[in-house]
Amino acid sequence: MGLMKKRKKHHERNRFFSAGIFKNSFRKRLFRAFLLCSLIPLLLSLLTMFSAFREAERSRSIRRKESLKLIRESIIEEGDSITLALQELSDSVELKRALSEERKEKSEVNRLLFFDGGAS
């Protein structure tokens, strides 16, 4: 009886596979072939677009780093020039006298700060 049960299970399994979904007809094989042929170019184009996007992001980040480096260098240069101007102004006796005297006019202080101090 064990042999009969095995044959019955085998027959039921074959009936399931031949019921429709897993039936290996020519039409389904043709459909799978067309599906596969249409998916391969789609996947290739997806990979190409992804690599192009990645390369664009990489070049964009390089440009950002370069611009930040230039900004940093210009800030350092401006800081150096401000430090030099402050040193020159702190050494100016006329400016110290103009700032300490209350009766000096603003135009005289501005002239000393922006014209004489900057030109020196």
C-alpha positions as CSV (number, residue, x, y, z in Angstrom):
1,M,0.0,0.0,0.0
2,G,2.9,2.4,0.5
3,L,3.7,2.3,-3.2
4,M,0.1,3.2,-4.1
5,K,0.2,6.3,-1.7
6,K,3.5,7.5,-3.3
7,R,2.0,7.2,-6.8
8,K,-1.1,9.0,-5.8
9,K,0.9,11.9,-4.3
10,H,3.1,12.0,-7.4
11,H,-0.1,12.1,-9.6
12,E,-1.6,15.0,-7.5
13,R,1.7,17.0,-7.8
14,N,1.8,16.5,-11.5
15,R,-1.8,17.6,-11.8
16,F,-1.0,20.8,-9.8
17,F,2.0,21.7,-12.1
18,S,0.0,21.1,-15.2
19,A,-3.0,23.1,-14.0
20,G,-1.9,26.4,-15.4
21,I,0.8,28.5,-13.8
22,F,3.7,26.1,-14.2
23,K,2.5,24.5,-17.4
24,N,5.4,24.8,-19.8
25,S,3.4,25.9,-22.9
26,F,5.0,27.5,-26.0
27,R,3.1,30.7,-25.3
28,K,4.3,31.1,-21.8
29,R,7.9,30.3,-22.8
30,L,7.6,33.0,-25.5
31,F,6.1,35.5,-23.0
32,R,9.0,34.8,-20.5
33,A,11.5,35.3,-23.3
34,F,10.0,38.6,-24.3
35,L,9.8,39.7,-20.7
36,L,13.5,38.8,-20.1
37,C,14.5,40.6,-23.3
38,S,12.7,43.8,-22.3
39,L,14.0,43.7,-18.7
40,I,17.7,43.4,-19.6
41,P,17.9,46.8,-21.4
42,L,15.9,48.4,-18.7
43,L,18.3,47.2,-16.0
44,L,21.3,48.3,-18.1
45,S,19.9,51.8,-18.6
46,L,19.2,52.0,-14.9
47,L,22.8,51.1,-14.0
48,T,24.1,53.6,-16.5
49,M,21.9,56.4,-15.1
50,F,22.9,55.5,-11.6
51,S,26.6,55.6,-12.4
52,A,26.1,59.0,-14.2
53,F,24.3,60.4,-11.2
54,R,27.0,59.1,-8.8
55,E,29.7,60.8,-11.0
56,A,27.8,64.1,-11.1
57,E,27.4,64.0,-7.3
58,R,31.1,63.3,-6.9
59,S,32.2,66.2,-9.2
60,R,29.7,68.5,-7.4
61,S,31.2,67.6,-4.0
62,I,34.7,68.3,-5.4
63,R,33.6,71.7,-6.6
64,R,32.1,72.5,-3.2
65,K,35.3,71.5,-1.5
66,E,37.3,73.8,-3.8
67,S,35.0,76.7,-3.3
68,L,35.0,76.3,0.5
69,K,38.8,76.2,0.3
70,L,38.9,79.4,-1.6
71,I,36.4,81.1,0.8
72,R,38.6,79.9,3.7
73,E,41.7,81.3,2.1
74,S,40.1,84.7,1.4
75,I,38.8,84.9,5.0
76,I,42.3,84.2,6.2
77,E,43.7,86.9,3.9
78,E,41.1,89.4,5.0
79,G,41.8,88.6,8.6
80,D,45.5,89.2,8.0
81,S,44.8,92.6,6.3
82,I,42.5,93.6,9.2
83,T,45.2,92.7,11.7
84,L,47.8,94.8,9.8
85,A,45.4,97.7,9.6
86,L,44.7,97.5,13.3
87,Q,48.4,97.5,14.1
88,E,49.0,100.5,11.9
89,L,46.1,102.3,13.5
90,S,47.1,101.4,17.0
91,D,50.5,103.0,16.3
92,S,49.0,106.3,15.1
93,V,49.4,109.0,17.6
94,E,47.1,111.4,15.8
95,L,44.3,108.9,15.8
96,K,44.7,108.2,19.6
97,R,44.6,112.0,20.2
98,A,41.6,112.4,18.0
99,L,39.7,109.6,19.7
100,S,40.5,110.8,23.2
101,E,39.6,114.4,22.6
102,E,35.9,115.1,22.8
103,R,35.9,118.3,20.8
104,K,37.3,116.7,17.7
105,E,34.7,116.4,15.0
106,K,33.6,113.1,13.5
107,S,34.9,114.1,10.1
108,E,38.4,114.5,11.4
109,V,38.3,111.1,13.1
110,N,36.9,109.5,9.9
111,R,39.6,111.2,7.8
112,L,42.2,109.8,10.1
113,L,40.7,106.3,10.2
114,F,39.8,105.8,6.5
115,F,42.1,108.0,4.5
116,D,45.4,108.4,6.4
117,G,45.3,105.0,8.2
118,G,44.3,103.0,5.2
119,A,46.8,104.7,2.9
120,S,49.8,104.2,5.1
